[in-house]
Amino acid sequence: ADVILNPSFPEKELERLRNLQLAAIQSEKVRPVSMALRVFGRLLYGEGHAYGMPLTGSGTEESVAGLTRTDLEAFHSSWFSPDNATLVIVGATTLGEMTPRLERLFAGWEPVKVPTKNLARVEHQPESVVYIVYRPDSEQSILFAGHVMPPRNNPDELAIDTLNFILGGDFSARI
């Protein structure tokens, strides 16, 4: 628990991981699918929306290059909170055995006000738009098509999931 509650974020390890992440981003920028995934979220959801980041999950060169140990500490203290956590225990034990241990290990872990993400509803756009990501001398092209779906708690969710599965959401999809 001490590692989770009080991480050290060693500077040398941060630099090593930063270099790996920047190399991964460079690699994404030359492969067609990841090139599209890097811009797709921003085009669908807009700048500043939580889903507007590169859908590869790697971030941007600017955000990775500028990340400091202080930023990591601030992120950790803002988001890692008992009221924003789920603990899963697997193994040959009981709740009665684990509860005293957990209470001892996490006794000093105090809740904090967790920030909110911009998950504002993005409306379906009335007009179709085509974006082209140009990569000179590319040996292949890919087409990405998409639009923002209704929230998952809508009454048509089962029908939408079925349609998505048939048209493109699975390896055996029709299109």
C-alpha positions in Angstrom: 0.0 0.0 0.0 2.9 2.4 0.7 4.0 2.3 -3.0 0.4 3.1 -4.1 -0.2 5.8 -1.5 3.3 7.3 -1.6 4.9 6.7 -5.0 8.4 8.1 -5.4 8.4 8.9 -9.2 12.2 8.6 -9.6 13.5 11.2 -12.0 15.7 8.6 -13.9 12.7 6.3 -14.4 10.5 9.2 -15.5 13.1 10.2 -18.2 13.4 6.6 -19.4 9.6 6.2 -19.7 9.3 9.7 -21.3 11.8 8.6 -24.1 9.9 5.4 -24.6 6.6 7.2 -24.9 8.0 9.8 -27.3 9.4 7.0 -29.5 6.0 5.3 -29.4 4.3 8.5 -30.5 6.8 8.9 -33.4 6.0 5.3 -34.4 2.3 6.0 -34.4 2.7 9.0 -36.7 4.0 6.8 -39.6 1.5 3.9 -39.4 -1.9 4.5 -41.1 -4.2 3.2 -38.4 -2.5 4.9 -35.5 -2.2 8.1 -37.6 -6.0 8.1 -37.9 -6.5 7.2 -34.2 -4.3 10.1 -33.1 -6.7 12.6 -34.7 -10.0 10.8 -34.7 -11.1 11.6 -31.2 -10.4 15.3 -31.5 -12.4 15.5 -34.8 -15.4 13.7 -33.3 -15.4 15.2 -29.8 -13.5 18.5 -30.2 -10.6 20.0 -28.4 -10.7 19.9 -24.6 -13.2 17.0 -24.4 -11.9 13.9 -22.4 -12.4 11.8 -25.5 -10.7 14.3 -27.8 -7.2 13.0 -27.0 -5.4 10.6 -29.3 -7.3 7.3 -29.1 -4.1 5.4 -29.1 -3.7 6.4 -25.4 -0.2 7.7 -25.8 -0.9 11.4 -25.4 0.8 14.2 -27.4 4.4 15.0 -27.9 3.9 18.3 -26.1 2.2 16.7 -23.0 4.8 13.9 -22.7 7.8 16.1 -23.3 6.6 18.7 -20.7 5.6 16.2 -18.0 7.5 16.7 -14.7 7.8 14.8 -11.5 5.7 17.6 -9.9 3.0 17.0 -12.5 2.9 13.3 -11.6 2.7 14.0 -7.9 -0.1 16.5 -8.5 -2.0 14.0 -10.7 -1.6 11.2 -8.1 -2.7 13.4 -5.2 -5.8 14.6 -7.3 -7.0 11.3 -8.6 -5.9 8.5 -6.3 -8.4 8.7 -3.5 -10.4 6.1 -1.6 -13.6 7.5 -2.9 -12.3 7.1 -6.4 -10.9 3.6 -6.1 -12.0 0.0 -6.2 -10.1 -2.7 -4.4 -10.3 -6.3 -5.8 -8.9 -9.2 -3.8 -8.5 -12.6 -5.4 -7.3 -15.7 -3.6 -7.9 -18.1 -0.8 -8.9 -15.6 1.9 -12.0 -14.2 3.5 -13.3 -10.7 4.1 -12.7 -11.3 7.8 -9.0 -12.0 7.2 -8.5 -9.1 4.9 -10.4 -6.3 6.6 -8.0 -5.8 9.5 -5.0 -5.8 7.2 -6.6 -3.4 4.8 -7.7 -1.1 7.6 -4.1 -1.0 8.8 -2.5 -0.5 5.4 -4.9 2.2 4.2 -5.6 3.9 7.6 -4.0 7.2 6.6 -5.6 7.4 3.1 -7.9 10.3 3.2 -10.5 11.2 0.5 -9.8 14.2 -1.7 -12.1 16.1 -4.1 -11.5 14.3 -7.4 -11.5 16.6 -10.4 -14.1 16.2 -13.1 -13.4 15.4 -16.7 -15.1 17.1 -19.5 -17.5 14.4 -20.6 -20.1 16.9 -22.0 -22.5 15.5 -24.5 -21.5 16.1 -28.0 -24.3 16.3 -30.5 -24.5 14.4 -33.8 -23.3 16.7 -36.5 -26.0 17.4 -39.2 -23.5 17.6 -42.1 -21.0 15.0 -43.2 -17.3 16.1 -43.1 -14.3 14.5 -44.8 -10.8 14.9 -43.3 -7.7 13.7 -45.1 -4.5 12.8 -43.3 -1.8 13.1 -46.0 1.2 10.8 -45.8 3.4 11.1 -48.8 4.5 7.9 -50.6 2.2 5.8 -48.5 1.7 2.2 -49.7 -1.9 1.9 -48.4 -4.9 4.0 -47.5 -7.5 3.5 -44.8 -10.9 4.9 -44.4 -12.2 5.7 -40.9 -15.9 6.6 -40.6 -17.7 7.5 -37.4 -19.9 9.8 -35.5 -20.8 10.4 -31.9 -23.2 7.9 -30.5 -25.9 8.5 -27.9 -25.0 7.7 -24.3 -24.9 4.0 -23.4 -28.0 4.4 -21.1 -30.3 5.2 -24.0 -33.3 3.0 -24.8 -31.9 2.0 -28.2 -28.5 0.7 -26.9 -29.2 -3.0 -27.7 -30.2 -2.2 -31.3 -27.1 0.1 -31.7 -24.7 -2.5 -30.4 -26.2 -5.2 -32.7 -25.9 -2.9 -35.7 -22.3 -1.9 -34.8 -21.4 -5.6 -34.4 -22.9 -6.6 -37.8 -21.5 -3.6 -39.7 -18.0 -3.2 -38.3 -17.5 -3.9 -34.7 -16.2 -7.5 -35.0 -13.6 -9.4 -37.0 -16.5 -11.3 -38.8 -18.4 -8.0 -39.5 -20.1 -7.7 -42.9 -18.4 -4.4 -44.0 
